[in-house]
Amino acid sequence: MKKVFLWWLIAGSKGGENRGRIIVELNKRPYNANKLAEKLSLDYKTIRHHMDVLKENNLVESTGEKYGALYFLSGEMEKNYSVFLTIWEEFKEE
């Protein structure tokens, strides 16, 4: 995974802050979209949109069907979590 790609996905695109918050929470434990929406005080549809973006880019994976699907970080994201944290810390300082 390229650092520049993570920069774009988190700091360079609309919704990047919410995607970063989701990644931070999923690093702690798996969540379904409803619980994640509650935890982050975001709309359920907003969470689903960002989960789709993260899944399409191989940063998260899911198990289960629709409403009950459980989301967790992909192996690739776990390997690159320290790179993400560097980007996330710089992004939050801006």
Backbone torsions as a table, in degrees:
resi	resn	phi	psi	omega
1	MET	NA	131.3	-177.7
2	LYS	-88.3	139.3	-179.8
3	LYS	-59.6	-38.6	-178.9
4	VAL	-62.1	-34.8	177.5
5	PHE	-65.0	-45.4	178.0
6	LEU	-63.7	-38.7	176.6
7	TRP	-57.3	-47.6	-179.1
8	TRP	-62.0	-46.7	-175.0
9	LEU	-66.7	-32.0	-176.8
10	ILE	-100.0	-50.8	-172.2
11	ALA	-101.5	-16.1	-172.5
12	GLY	-111.9	5.9	-178.4
13	SER	-134.8	154.6	178.8
14	LYS	-59.9	134.2	179.9
15	GLY	88.3	0.0	-177.3
16	GLY	-60.0	-37.3	179.9
17	GLU	-63.3	-43.5	178.2
18	ASN	-65.2	-38.4	177.2
19	ARG	-63.4	-39.5	177.1
20	GLY	-62.8	-43.1	178.3
21	ARG	-62.2	-39.5	178.7
22	ILE	-63.8	-45.5	-179.8
23	ILE	-60.1	-43.4	178.9
24	VAL	-58.4	-46.3	-179.1
25	GLU	-67.3	-40.7	-179.3
26	LEU	-69.5	-20.8	175.1
27	ASN	-70.1	-26.3	179.4
28	LYS	-77.6	-40.8	-177.8
29	ARG	-173.4	159.6	175.5
30	PRO	-69.7	150.7	177.3
31	TYR	-139.4	154.5	165.2
32	ASN	-90.5	167.0	-174.0
33	ALA	-61.7	-37.7	-178.4
34	ASN	-64.8	-47.7	179.8
35	LYS	-65.2	-37.4	178.4
36	LEU	-66.1	-39.6	177.1
37	ALA	-60.7	-43.9	177.8
38	GLU	-63.0	-47.6	-176.8
39	LYS	-60.2	-40.4	-175.5
40	LEU	-98.2	2.8	-178.2
41	SER	53.8	47.5	177.3
42	LEU	-122.0	157.6	176.9
43	ASP	-66.5	144.0	179.6
44	TYR	-55.3	-43.1	-179.2
45	LYS	-66.2	-33.5	176.5
46	THR	-64.2	-45.6	177.9
47	ILE	-60.0	-46.8	-179.2
48	ARG	-59.4	-41.3	178.0
49	HIS	-59.8	-49.6	-178.1
50	HIS	-66.8	-34.8	176.9
51	MET	-64.3	-39.7	176.9
52	ASP	-61.4	-44.1	178.5
53	VAL	-62.0	-45.8	-179.1
54	LEU	-65.9	-37.9	177.6
55	LYS	-67.0	-44.1	179.5
56	GLU	-59.1	-29.4	-178.6
57	ASN	-100.6	14.8	174.3
58	ASN	59.6	33.1	176.8
59	LEU	-97.9	-24.8	175.1
60	VAL	-132.4	159.9	175.6
61	GLU	-129.6	165.3	177.9
62	SER	-139.5	158.8	174.3
63	THR	-133.8	142.7	-178.0
64	GLY	97.5	-179.2	-175.1
65	GLU	-110.0	143.6	171.1
66	LYS	29.1	-112.7	-172.0
67	TYR	-57.7	-39.0	-176.9
68	GLY	-88.5	2.7	-178.2
69	ALA	-58.2	135.1	178.7
70	LEU	-103.6	127.4	-177.6
71	TYR	-104.7	144.1	178.2
72	PHE	-151.1	162.6	179.8
73	LEU	-67.0	143.3	175.4
74	SER	-72.9	163.4	176.6
75	GLY	-59.1	-38.3	178.9
76	GLU	-63.3	-42.1	179.1
77	MET	-68.9	-39.4	177.3
78	GLU	-60.1	-41.6	179.2
79	LYS	-64.7	-30.2	-175.6
80	ASN	-107.3	17.3	-176.7
81	TYR	-62.1	-35.7	179.3
82	SER	-65.5	-35.1	175.5
83	VAL	-64.6	-45.7	177.2
84	PHE	-56.9	-46.6	-177.8
85	LEU	-60.0	-39.0	177.1
86	THR	-60.4	-47.1	178.7
87	ILE	-63.8	-45.3	-177.5
88	TRP	-60.5	-44.6	179.6
89	GLU	-63.4	-43.0	178.6
90	GLU	-65.8	-40.7	180.0
91	PHE	-62.5	-43.3	-178.3
92	LYS	-67.5	-25.9	-179.6
93	GLU	-75.6	-21.0	-177.1
94	GLU	-69.7	NA	NA
